[in-house]
């Protein structure tokens, strides 16, 4: 039997899948803040308690990449759980949306956060990146399935 929702901590996060006209995807480099290994991730992150998911995604993308986005179609949801001795079990629920850049310019605006910088990475080179967060691979697989590749 599973855990009741009062028996674990929950983090809700949203991420953007943004591909430009040159078949490059926008990724952010996360330093992990000592909680995870540094790795490429999708722009996005934790949704604040009083924030709608799409609003939080717009905020997160702006902080991490410098771009203003319009959130589009929902792509997928994905979760992982973690249990560490002496800690309350943890569930991360992650939502991925298509997004389109509508303003801004590339440059991380976040101060003291987990993102060091963002960059455009050719789709064909994403899996060659040695350090990738799982959400990148999950979103890439969904993209390839949708595009019939």
ChimeraX attribute file (.defattr): number of C-alpha atoms within 10 A of each C-alpha:
attribute: neighborCount
match mode: 1-to-1
recipient: residues
	/A:1	3
	/A:2	5
	/A:3	8
	/A:4	7
	/A:5	9
	/A:6	7
	/A:7	11
	/A:8	15
	/A:9	14
	/A:10	14
	/A:11	15
	/A:12	16
	/A:13	22
	/A:14	24
	/A:15	31
	/A:16	31
	/A:17	24
	/A:18	20
	/A:19	20
	/A:20	13
	/A:21	6
	/A:22	10
	/A:23	13
	/A:24	17
	/A:25	22
	/A:26	22
	/A:27	26
	/A:28	24
	/A:29	22
	/A:30	23
	/A:31	17
	/A:32	15
	/A:33	12
	/A:34	8
	/A:35	8
	/A:36	10
	/A:37	13
	/A:38	18
	/A:39	19
	/A:40	26
	/A:41	23
	/A:42	27
	/A:43	27
	/A:44	27
	/A:45	23
	/A:46	17
	/A:47	20
	/A:48	13
	/A:49	10
	/A:50	7
	/A:51	11
	/A:52	10
	/A:53	18
	/A:54	19
	/A:55	14
	/A:56	21
	/A:57	28
	/A:58	21
	/A:59	19
	/A:60	25
	/A:61	27
	/A:62	23
	/A:63	20
	/A:64	28
	/A:65	26
	/A:66	20
	/A:67	22
	/A:68	20
	/A:69	20
	/A:70	16
	/A:71	20
	/A:72	14
	/A:73	10
	/A:74	14
	/A:75	16
	/A:76	14
	/A:77	16
	/A:78	14
	/A:79	13
	/A:80	10
	/A:81	12
	/A:82	12
	/A:83	11
	/A:84	8
	/A:85	6
	/A:86	6
	/A:87	10
	/A:88	12
	/A:89	15
	/A:90	16
	/A:91	17
	/A:92	16
	/A:93	16
	/A:94	20
	/A:95	23
	/A:96	27
	/A:97	20
	/A:98	19
	/A:99	21
	/A:100	17
	/A:101	15
	/A:102	10
	/A:103	12
	/A:104	12
	/A:105	12
	/A:106	17
	/A:107	16
	/A:108	19
	/A:109	18
	/A:110	17
	/A:111	10
	/A:112	8
	/A:113	13
	/A:114	18
	/A:115	26
	/A:116	19
	/A:117	19
	/A:118	22
	/A:119	16
	/A:120	16
	/A:121	17
	/A:122	15
	/A:123	17
	/A:124	10
	/A:125	10
	/A:126	18
	/A:127	13
	/A:128	9
	/A:129	10
	/A:130	9
	/A:131	14
	/A:132	20
	/A:133	17
	/A:134	15
	/A:135	19
	/A:136	21
	/A:137	15
	/A:138	14
	/A:139	23
	/A:140	17
	/A:141	13
	/A:142	15
	/A:143	16
	/A:144	11
	/A:145	10
	/A:146	10
	/A:147	8
	/A:148	7
	/A:149	7
